[in-house]
Amino acid sequence: MSAAPPAPLPAPPHTAASGYRPGRTLRLRVEARRQLRRRRTMIVAALLAALPFILIIAFAIGGTPKEGRNGPTLIDTATASGANFAATCLFVSAGFVLVVPVALFCGDTVASEAGWSSLRYLLAAPVPRTRLLSVKLAVALGFSAVALVLLPAVALVAGTVAYGWGDLELPTGGTLASGDALPRLAVAVAYIFVSQLVTAALAFWLSTKTDAPLGAVGGAVGLTIVGNVLDAVTALGSWRDVLPAHWQFSWADALQPHLEWTGMLQGASVSVSYAIVLTALAFRGFRTKDIVS
């Protein structure tokens, strides 16, 4: 009688390849370099840099801005100084123009990889899913911040060349010394970035849900527009306080004789709260998502 075959040996425990370190996969500088070389990044930068010059040409053709029916606004003082012109560029672009690059950078980042059918290869490299999302979100937010700074920076330089350097004239009366105007403009830009975090997180979440970058970007921009429409419905009363759009122009409180923080703090808390929830949904959903593209 033959002896029974020996029992198979247990499979060795799964171990990572020698030298593999998850924290060194898809490094920030590599992802930033990839995104910087993309054509849409160059186009966005060119458009934002061109906008101040377009406004300067418009003022040159149309003449000095005149006071509106509802009283003076930042546009009425646009040609008073370079600081006034930079504030005017923020005023005309904060509601929509600056929303687009934020939605583009954050909504395109993951969905574009899926659209190119390279997402599954990145994960098979292997890049941990949490690492992938963290790096892509960090780079997208970095590019968004640069976009939000680029416009007022170019406007400040171009406006100073066109209209001279001087105090910031306030629509409500009075002025801010040129030495105080720059820190106030920096506060305004910083608040605009914080207020755009909800759009960034929304676009990023949608980017993890679809293989179509245009769908993620368009969805974020569309829902932001819906928020603006709802905020215009005064019948909603205090319900508008939970809408990020309700606080989008609170940065104007920084351009007052006495800096007022109340509105900006409320707006920042609303935006950050939405952003945390949406970002958590993006990470949670992507962690178990079946990647087929």
C-alpha positions as CSV (number, residue, x, y, z in Angstrom):
1,M,0.0,0.0,0.0
2,S,1.5,3.3,-1.1
3,A,2.0,6.1,1.3
4,A,-0.3,9.1,1.2
5,P,1.1,12.1,-0.6
6,P,2.6,14.8,1.7
7,A,0.2,17.6,2.6
8,P,0.9,20.8,0.6
9,L,2.9,23.4,2.4
10,P,1.0,26.5,3.5
11,A,1.3,29.5,1.2
12,P,3.9,32.0,2.4
13,P,2.4,35.2,3.8
14,H,2.0,38.1,1.3
15,T,4.9,40.5,1.7
16,A,5.7,43.7,-0.2
17,A,8.5,43.7,-2.7
18,S,11.9,44.5,-1.4
19,G,12.5,48.3,-1.3
20,Y,8.8,49.1,-1.9
21,R,7.7,52.1,0.1
22,P,4.1,53.3,-0.4
23,G,5.0,56.8,0.7
24,R,7.4,57.2,-2.2
25,T,5.0,56.3,-5.0
26,L,3.6,59.1,-7.2
27,R,5.6,61.9,-5.6
28,L,4.2,65.4,-5.4
29,R,6.8,66.9,-7.7
30,V,6.2,64.2,-10.3
31,E,2.5,64.8,-10.3
32,A,2.9,68.6,-10.3
33,R,5.3,68.4,-13.3
34,R,2.8,66.2,-15.2
35,Q,-0.1,68.7,-14.5
36,L,2.1,71.7,-15.3
37,R,2.9,70.4,-18.8
38,R,-0.7,69.8,-19.7
39,R,-2.2,72.1,-22.3
40,R,-5.2,73.1,-20.2
41,T,-2.9,74.4,-17.5
42,M,-1.2,76.7,-20.0
43,I,-4.5,77.9,-21.4
44,V,-6.0,78.7,-17.9
45,A,-2.8,80.6,-17.0
46,A,-2.9,82.6,-20.2
47,L,-6.6,83.5,-19.9
48,L,-6.2,84.6,-16.3
49,A,-3.2,86.7,-17.1
50,A,-4.9,88.3,-20.1
51,L,-8.1,89.3,-18.2
52,P,-6.6,92.4,-16.5
53,F,-5.3,93.7,-19.9
54,I,-8.8,93.1,-21.4
55,L,-10.3,95.2,-18.6
56,I,-7.7,98.0,-19.1
57,I,-8.5,98.1,-22.8
58,A,-12.3,98.2,-22.0
59,F,-11.8,101.1,-19.7
60,A,-9.6,102.9,-22.2
61,I,-12.3,102.5,-24.8
62,G,-15.3,103.2,-22.6
63,G,-13.8,105.9,-20.5
64,T,-13.7,106.3,-16.7
65,P,-16.3,104.2,-14.9
66,K,-19.3,106.1,-13.6
67,E,-21.2,105.6,-10.4
68,G,-24.0,103.1,-10.8
69,R,-27.7,103.5,-9.8
70,N,-27.3,101.8,-6.5
71,G,-24.3,103.8,-5.4
72,P,-20.6,103.5,-5.8
73,T,-18.9,100.1,-6.2
74,L,-15.4,98.8,-6.7
75,I,-15.8,99.2,-10.4
76,D,-16.4,102.9,-10.1
77,T,-12.9,103.3,-8.5
78,A,-11.1,100.9,-10.8
79,T,-8.9,103.4,-12.4
80,A,-7.9,105.3,-9.2
81,S,-4.8,103.2,-8.6
82,G,-3.2,99.8,-9.2
83,A,-4.6,98.5,-5.9
84,N,-8.1,99.6,-6.9
85,F,-7.7,97.9,-10.3
86,A,-6.6,94.7,-8.6
87,A,-9.7,94.8,-6.3
88,T,-11.9,95.4,-9.3
89,C,-10.5,92.4,-11.0
90,L,-11.3,90.3,-7.9
91,F,-14.8,91.8,-7.8
92,V,-15.7,90.9,-11.4
93,S,-14.1,87.4,-11.4
94,A,-14.8,86.0,-7.9
95,G,-18.4,85.0,-8.6
96,F,-17.7,82.8,-11.7
97,V,-14.3,83.3,-13.5
98,L,-12.2,82.0,-10.5
99,V,-14.6,79.1,-10.0
100,V,-13.7,77.6,-13.4
101,P,-10.0,76.9,-12.8
102,V,-10.7,75.5,-9.4
103,A,-13.3,73.1,-10.8
104,L,-11.1,72.3,-13.7
105,F,-7.9,71.4,-11.7
106,C,-9.8,69.4,-9.1
107,G,-12.5,67.8,-11.3
108,D,-10.1,66.7,-14.1
109,T,-7.4,65.2,-11.9
110,V,-8.7,61.7,-11.3
111,A,-11.3,61.5,-14.1
112,S,-8.7,62.3,-16.7
113,E,-6.6,59.2,-15.6
114,A,-9.7,57.1,-16.0
115,G,-10.5,58.6,-19.4
116,W,-7.0,57.8,-20.6
117,S,-7.3,54.2,-19.2
118,S,-4.2,54.8,-17.1
119,L,-5.9,54.8,-13.7
120,R,-5.7,51.1,-13.2
121,Y,-2.1,51.0,-14.2
122,L,-1.2,53.7,-11.6
123,L,-2.9,51.5,-9.0
124,A,-1.1,48.4,-10.2
125,A,2.3,50.2,-10.0
126,P,1.3,49.9,-7.1
127,V,0.2,53.3,-5.8
128,P,-2.1,53.0,-2.8
129,R,-5.5,54.5,-3.4
130,T,-5.3,56.9,-0.5
131,R,-1.8,58.0,-1.6
132,L,-3.1,58.5,-5.2
133,L,-6.0,60.7,-4.0
134,S,-4.0,62.6,-1.5
135,V,-1.3,63.6,-4.0
136,K,-3.7,64.5,-6.7
137,L,-5.8,66.6,-4.4
138,A,-2.8,68.4,-3.0
139,V,-1.5,69.2,-6.5
140,A,-4.9,70.3,-7.7
141,L,-5.4,72.6,-4.7
142,G,-1.9,74.0,-5.2
143,F,-2.6,74.8,-8.9
144,S,-6.0,76.3,-7.8
145,A,-4.2,78.6,-5.3
146,V,-1.7,79.7,-7.9
147,A,-4.6,80.5,-10.3
148,L,-6.3,82.6,-7.7
149,V,-3.1,84.5,-6.9
150,L,-2.1,85.0,-10.6
151,L,-5.1,87.1,-11.5
152,P,-4.8,89.8,-8.8
153,A,-1.0,89.8,-9.0
154,V,-1.0,90.5,-12.8
155,A,-3.8,93.0,-12.2
156,L,-1.8,94.8,-9.5
157,V,1.2,95.1,-11.8
158,A,-0.7,96.1,-14.9
159,G,-3.0,98.5,-13.0
160,T,0.0,100.2,-11.4
161,V,1.6,100.7,-14.8
162,A,-1.7,102.0,-16.3
163,Y,-3.1,104.0,-13.4
164,G,-0.1,104.6,-11.1
165,W,0.6,103.5,-7.5
166,G,-1.5,105.1,-4.8
167,D,-3.9,104.6,-2.0
168,L,-6.9,102.2,-2.3
169,E,-10.0,104.4,-2.6
170,L,-13.0,102.8,-0.9
171,P,-16.4,103.0,-2.6
172,T,-18.0,103.8,0.7
173,G,-15.6,106.7,1.2
174,G,-12.2,107.1,2.7
175,T,-8.9,105.4,1.6
176,L,-6.5,102.7,2.7
177,A,-2.9,103.7,2.6
178,S,-0.9,101.8,-0.1
179,G,1.0,100.0,2.7
180,D,-2.2,98.7,4.2
181,A,-3.9,97.9,0.9
182,L,-1.6,95.0,0.0
183,P,-2.1,93.0,3.2
184,R,-5.9,93.6,2.8
185,L,-5.8,92.4,-0.7
186,A,-3.9,89.3,0.4
187,V,-6.6,88.6,3.1
188,A,-9.2,88.9,0.3
189,V,-7.4,86.5,-1.9
190,A,-6.9,84.0,0.9
191,Y,-10.6,84.1,1.8
192,I,-11.6,83.6,-1.8
193,F,-9.4,80.5,-1.9
194,V,-11.0,79.2,1.3
195,S,-14.5,79.9,0.0
196,Q,-13.6,77.9,-3.2
197,L,-12.7,74.8,-1.2
198,V,-16.3,73.6,-1.4
199,T,-16.2,73.8,-5.2
200,A,-12.8,72.1,-5.2
201,A,-14.1,69.2,-3.0
202,L,-17.3,68.9,-5.0
203,A,-15.3,68.6,-8.3
204,F,-12.9,66.2,-6.7
205,W,-15.6,64.0,-5.4
206,L,-17.3,63.9,-8.9
207,S,-13.9,63.2,-10.4
208,T,-13.8,59.9,-8.5
209,K,-17.3,59.0,-9.6
210,T,-17.0,59.4,-13.4
211,D,-14.6,58.6,-16.2
212,A,-15.5,61.9,-18.0
213,P,-13.5,64.9,-16.8
214,L,-16.0,67.3,-18.5
215,G,-18.8,65.7,-16.4
216,A,-16.9,66.3,-13.1
217,V,-15.9,69.9,-14.0
218,G,-19.3,70.8,-15.5
219,G,-21.1,69.3,-12.6
220,A,-19.1,71.3,-10.0
221,V,-19.6,74.5,-12.0
222,G,-23.3,73.8,-12.6
223,L,-24.0,73.1,-8.9
224,T,-22.1,76.3,-7.9
225,I,-24.3,78.3,-10.3
226,V,-27.4,76.6,-8.7
227,G,-26.1,77.8,-5.3
228,N,-25.8,81.3,-6.6
229,V,-29.4,81.2,-8.0
230,L,-30.7,79.9,-4.7
231,D,-28.9,82.6,-2.8
232,A,-30.7,85.2,-4.9
233,V,-34.1,83.8,-3.7
234,T,-34.6,86.1,-0.7
235,A,-37.8,84.2,0.2
236,L,-35.5,81.5,1.6
237,G,-34.5,83.8,4.4
238,S,-32.0,82.4,6.9
239,W,-31.7,79.2,4.9
240,R,-29.4,81.0,2.6
241,D,-26.8,81.2,5.5
242,V,-26.0,77.5,4.8
243,L,-25.2,78.2,1.2
244,P,-21.5,78.8,0.4
245,A,-22.6,81.3,-2.3
246,H,-24.2,83.5,0.3
247,W,-20.7,84.3,1.7
248,Q,-18.7,84.5,-1.5
249,F,-18.3,88.3,-1.5
250,S,-17.5,88.5,2.2
251,W,-13.9,89.2,1.2
252,A,-15.1,92.8,0.5
253,D,-15.1,93.2,4.3
254,A,-11.4,93.2,4.1
255,L,-11.5,96.4,2.0
256,Q,-13.1,98.6,4.7
257,P,-11.6,101.2,6.9
258,H,-11.8,98.7,9.8
259,L,-11.3,95.1,8.9
260,E,-14.4,93.1,9.7
261,W,-13.9,89.3,10.2
262,T,-17.4,88.1,11.1
263,G,-18.7,87.5,7.6
264,M,-15.4,85.9,6.4
265,L,-15.3,83.6,9.4
266,Q,-18.9,82.4,8.9
267,G,-18.3,81.9,5.2
268,A,-15.1,80.0,5.8
269,S,-16.8,77.7,8.3
270,V,-19.5,76.9,5.8
271,S,-17.1,76.2,3.0
272,V,-14.7,74.1,5.0
273,S,-17.5,72.1,6.5
274,Y,-18.9,71.1,3.1
275,A,-15.3,70.5,1.8
276,I,-14.5,68.1,4.6
277,V,-17.7,66.1,4.0
278,L,-17.2,65.9,0.2
279,T,-13.6,65.0,0.5
280,A,-14.4,62.2,2.9
281,L,-17.0,60.9,0.5
282,A,-14.4,60.9,-2.3
283,F,-11.9,58.9,-0.3
284,R,-14.5,56.5,1.1
285,G,-16.1,55.8,-2.3
286,F,-12.8,55.4,-4.2
287,R,-11.3,53.1,-1.6
288,T,-13.8,50.3,-2.6
289,K,-14.4,51.4,-6.2
290,D,-14.0,48.8,-8.9
291,I,-11.4,50.4,-11.3
292,V,-11.9,49.1,-14.8
293,S,-10.4,51.9,-16.8
